[in-house]
Amino acid sequence: MTEAEPTTVWGYSDVLDTERWFGRCATRDEAIEQARKEYGRDVAVYVLQGRADPPSAFMPSVDYILEAAAEKAYDEAGEAADDFPDASDEAREALKNLLASWANEHLTVSFWTCDGKPERIEPEKAT
């Protein structure tokens, strides 16, 4: 299994200097339209591109999990557990795929990360 890729999303705000962008729009135009509905057509708004990572992007690494298992084994058995766990490359890959699959099936990511530069959208002119 390959890990799911991030999705491009767009957000909006009525202020430039914000830590929280709203929306999870598929396109820039959709973000502008949602911002206009939220704040009105007579004010400037800002839109910003970002990425929505899949749940698997936030799962711990295989190394982290195996290290935690090694520490637990050492706590229980001491030096007798020094070689635990001895996971092959194939086993490590299987664990990575299991974690990614489980996360993508059972978890939801409700946030996204900004990775673009905010763009000011001028108010619409009255006709």
Secondary structure, DSSP 8 states (H G I E B T S, - for coil): ------EEEEEEES-SS-S--EEEESSHHHHHHHHHHHH-TTS-EEEEEEEE--GGGGS--HHHHHHHHHHHHHHHHGGGGTT-----HHHHHHHHHHHHHHHHHH------EE-S--EEE------
